[in-house]
Amino acid sequence: MKYRKKPVVIEATQWFKNGDHPAVVNLDGLPTENGWVETLEGGHVVRPGDWIITGVKGEHYPCKPDIFAATYQMVEEAPR
């Protein structure tokens, strides 16, 4: 069987350095150009260019740029 992902609008920010996203922290022992984000499955290293996705329950997780580009497209917001 094949399945299609439900169309859910997510928030995402591309991360390049510490301070770009409040969920990404600097962790002792990691190279200074990397960050750390806690996810529902445990912590993950974040590298410059990774996307930080906010899930439907407010959780955060990183996504590599090539996977993000293959999976998501920008949503045009209606003018207010």
Sequence and secondary structure as in RCSB ss.txt:
>XXXX:A:sequence
MKYRKKPVVIEATQWFKNGDHPAVVNLDGLPTENGWVETLEGGHVVRPGDWIITGVKGEHYPCKPDIFAATYQMV
EEAPR
>XXXX:A:secstr
          EEEE  STTS TTEE  TTS TT EEEEETTEEEEE TT EEEE TTS EEEE HHHHHHH    
     
